[in-house]
């Protein structure tokens, strides 16, 4: 039953990813229908992360005091209803509201999942997060393909939102009975009771978590700015068809499926060094994407590599490092801090990227947001001390 519950948790996070990533490949059609500008479209593509950020710290507080399963189920219902409401929007204002509501539920779910799984798999946290990240990446992989296909079949971009929202409600209903509290309510202090933590700060907001939060802010802005407008770049700048752009977007998710390997590495090597190398890789890949104007095949390779480092290594290892930077009883707050710092500024990353595109063009905008920003993340990680993590060998 633990295995079944874990599978449902991964499936629910996959639907979470599908709800998020079905929007960017459909954005050109949504902009055409509503008459949105590129800046408005860029904001809508990423502003759901504002809801995630608003949910992060409150969810972390609730998770340290109430049942994680309850928070998890409520969150799935919230983001599913927000997704289903998106096609009902009459303009920019209410679509923004529905996207933020959806993001609020997704933020609650992210905090609940990673707090629960981080406690249950305390000794293999990175690997467990990698498996969850792989589920997320499968959602990123299939959402654009399904979304564009359904839009072509039905002649409207509405149907994918109804389908994915319904899928989330069904998973919540099944999880009510099949996700057992033995998985979600494990006390991490019991799992790691043989360790002592005098070497760590008593505060959840210490040098390591604050440095990781700065890195998380920078990574979120760079990666989500890229994700939100990547299909638009391919269609408007490289003149790809919607199907070709969806294929390249799917390869991002395909690359993110390497999160199992990325999480496994995070359990065995210095996480600070791993994150630094991955940020440098993202910078190099960004130059290739925006400067080479490659054909579809090569662009898919670049997208795969961006997914592998951005979603497969940086995301799960930043998350697990944040939990390792606090004492075991504080992982709920660490999970909430990660969600807020990663997704909060990312809400405006699409708007920022669109503004840079209008001012400097796609190549220079990509250089500024997806190449230079990760280098600032490297500087923030220089302040992290892994010797003060809760899994450090004493």
N, C-alpha and C positions, 0 to 999 in steps of 0.2 A: 504493500500500500504506500510505503514511502516512495518507491520508484514511480508508481502511478501519479502520486501527488507532485513529485518533482517534474514529471513529464507535463502535467497540466500547467505548472508554473511556467515552464519553458514555452509551452504553446500560448499561454496568455501574453507572454512578453513578445512572442512572434506577432500576435495580432496587434499589440501595442505598436510595434514597428510598422506594420502594414498601414495602420491608421495614420501614422506620421508621414510615411514616405509615399503614399499614393497621391498626395497633393502636388509635389513639384512637377512630375511629368504631365499632369493635367493642367498646370498653371497657365500655359498659353491659351488653352480653350476657355478657362475660367476668366482670364483677363479680357478675352474677346467678348464674352457674353456680358460682363459687367462694365466693361470699359475702364478697367483699372490701369493705372500707370505701372511702369516697371518698379518704381519704389513701393507702391502699394502692394504689388504682387510679391516683391521680395519680403516685405514685412509679413504678409499673410503666410508665406512659405515657412517662416521660422518663428512667428510670434506665439505659437503654441508652447514654446519653451518658456515664455513668461509665466504661463499657468503652472508649468512644472516647477519653476523657481519659487513661485508663491506657495506651492505645496510642500517644498522640501523641508524647511525647518519645522513647520507645524507637524508634518508627518513624522519627522525624527523625534519630536517631543512625544507624540502619541504612541509611537512604537516602543518607547522605553517604559510606557505606563499601561498600555492596553494590549489586547490580543492582536498579533500581527495578521492573523487570518481575517479578522473582521475588517481591518484597514485595507487588506488586499482585495477582498470581494467588493467592498464599497467603491474602491478606486476603479475597478474594471467597469462597473456599471456607469460611473460618471463619465469616463472617457468614451465609452461606447455610445452613450446618449449624445454626447457632444459631437461625435463623428457623424451620427445619423442626422443631426440637426444642420450640419454644414450646407447641404444642398437646399435647405429651406430659406437660406439667407436672401434678403431683398437688396442688400448693398454692402458696402465696406464695413460699416459699424457693427452690424449684427453678425456678419461672418467672422469678424475679429473676435467678438464675444464667444461664439461657438468654438473657435479654434483655441482660445484661452481656456475655456471650460474643459475641452478635451485634454489639453495639456495639464491642467490641474489634476485630473484623474490619473494621467500617465505618470506625473511626478509622484503622486501618492503611491502608485503601484511600484514604481522603481525603488523608492525608499523601503517599502514593505518587503519586496522580493529580496533585495540585497541585504537587508538586516536579518531576515529569516534564514536565508541560505548561508550568509556569512557566519551566523552562529552555529548552524547545523554542521557545516563543513569547515570548522575553524582551522583545521590543520591543512586543508587543501582548498583554501578560499579562492585562490587565483584560478585554479582549474575549474572549480564549480562556477565561478563567474564567467569563465571562458565558455563553458557549455551554454549558459544563459545567453551570453553574447552571440554564440552561434545561432541560437534560436532567433534572436533579434535580427541577425544578418540574413537568415532565411526569409524573414518577413520583408527586409529591405530588397532582397533579390526578387521575390515573386510579386510584390505589390505593384511595381510599375508595369510589369508584363500583364498582370490580371487587370489592372486599372485601365490601361490603354486598350486592351482587348475588349473589355466590357463597354467602354465608351464607343468603340467602333461598332460593336454589335447592336447596341441600343440607341446609338445616335445622341447620347447625352453623357456628361461626365458624372451625373448624379448616382448611378447604380453602384459603383464601387464603394461609395460611402455607406450606402444602406447595407450592402453585403458584409463589409468588415465590421460595422457596428453591431449587426445581428450576431455575427460570429462571436464577438466579445461577450454579449449577453448570454449566449449559450454556454460558453466556457465558464462564466461566473456561476451559472446554475449548476453545472456539473461539479465544479470545484467546491461548492457548498457541501457536497456529500463525500467527495473523493479525496480532497486535500485534508489530511489529518493533522491535528495539532501537534503530533509527535514531530512533524517536519517543521512547522512554522513557529512553535513556541519553545524550542530548545534554549536553555540557558547557557550562554557561552562560558560563563564562569565555571560550570561543571565540566565542560569539555576540556578546558585548559587550566584546571585547578592546581596542577603541579607547578605552575609558573608563578613568579613574583614580578611585581611591576614598579619597584621602587625607582628604577632607572628612568621611568616615564613621568611626564608632567601629569599632575592630578586633573588638569583642565582638558576638556575636549577640544578647546580652541588654543592650541599650543603652536610652537614654532613650525613643527612639521605639517600640521593640518592647515595652517595659514599659508605656508609656502605652496603646498599642494593645491589649496583653493585658488591661489593666484594662477598657477599653472592650469588649473581646471577652467578658469574663466577664459584664459587665452586660447586653450584648445577648443573650447566650445564655440567661441566666436569664429575661429579659423575653419573648423570642420563643418559647423552648421551653416556658415555663410557659403561654403563650397557646396554642400549638399542641397541647400535651398534653391540655388540658381544654376547648378550644373546643367540640368536639362535645357534651361532657357539659353544658356551659353551655346550648347551644341546646336540648338535649333536656329537661333538668331545670328550667331557668329559663324559657325561652321556649316550651317544650312543642312543639318541632318533632318531626316523625317522624324515624326513623333515616335515611330516604332524603333528607329535606330537610337534615338535618345533614351528611350525606355530600356533598350538592351544594354547600353553603356551604364545606365543607372543601376541595372540589375547586377552588373559585374562589380559594382561597389559592394553590394550585399554579398556576392560570391566571395570577394576578398575578405569581408568581415567574418566569414565562416571559419577563418583561421584563428578565431578568438580562443578556441580550445588550446591551440598550440601557444598562443600569446599568454593566456592565463597560466598554462603549465610552466612556461618559462619564468613567469613572475613569481612562482613558488620556489624557484631553484636558483635564480641569479639575482644580482643587485637590482632592485626595481628602479631605483633612480637612474642608473646607467641605461637600463632598458628603455625607459621613457625618453631619456635624452636622445638616444640613437633613433628612436621612432619619430620624434619631432623633427630631427634633421632629415630623415627620410621623407617626411611629408613635405618639407620645404623643397627638396630636390624634385619630387614628383610633380609638385605644383608648377614648377618652371617648365617641365616637360609638357604638361597639359595645356598651359596658356600660351606657350611660346612656339611650339612645334607645329600646331594646327594639323595634327595627325589624322589619318584616315580612321574609319570605324574600327578596324581590327586592332590597330595600335592604341587607339583611344580606350578601347575596352581593357587592354593590358594595363594602361596607366590607371584606369578606374579600379581595377582589381587591386593594384598595389596600394592605392590610396585607401581602399577599404581595409586591406590587410593591416596597414600600420595605424590608420586612424580609428577604425572600429575594432580591429582584431587585437591590437596591442595597447594603444593609448587608453581607450575607454575602460576595459576591465581592470587594467593595472592601476590606473588612477583611482578607481573606485576601491579596489582592494587595499591599495597603499593607504588611502584615507582611513580605512577601518583599522589597519595595522598601526596607525599613528596615534591611536587612543587606547585607553584601557578597555578590557572586554565589556564591561557594563555600559560603555558609552557608544557602542557601535550604531545604535539607532540614531544618535545625534550626528555621528560621522557620516552615516548614509544620507541623512537629510542635508548636511553641509555640502556633500558632493553634488546632490541633485540641484541645490540652489546655485552653487558656484558654477557648475558646468552649464546649466540650462538658462540661468537668469540673463546674463548678458547676451547669450546666444539668441534670445528672442528678437534682438535688434540687429543680428548679424546679417540677415538678408537685406534689411533696409540699408545698412552701412555699405554692403557690397554693391547694391544697386546704385547708391549715390556715387561710389567710387567709379563704377562703370560709366555713369553719365558724365563724370568729370574727366576721366582719364582713358576710358576704353577698357575692354575686357583684359587685355594682357597686363597693363599696369595695375589694374584693380586686383587681379589674381596675385601679382607680385607683392602688393602691399598687404593684402589680407591673409593669403594662404601660404606665402613664402616667408615674409618678414616676421609676422606675428609668432609663429612657432619658435623662432629664435629667441623671442622674449620669454617664452615658456621655458626654454633651456636655462636662461638666467635665473628664473624663479626656482627651478629644481636644484640649483647650486646650493640653496639654503637647507635642503632636506638632509637629515641625518638618519640613515637607516639603522644605525646602532641603537636608536631610541624607539624602534618599532616594537610592538608587543610579541613579535615572533623572532626577535633578535637572539642569537645564541649568546648566553651569558657565561 
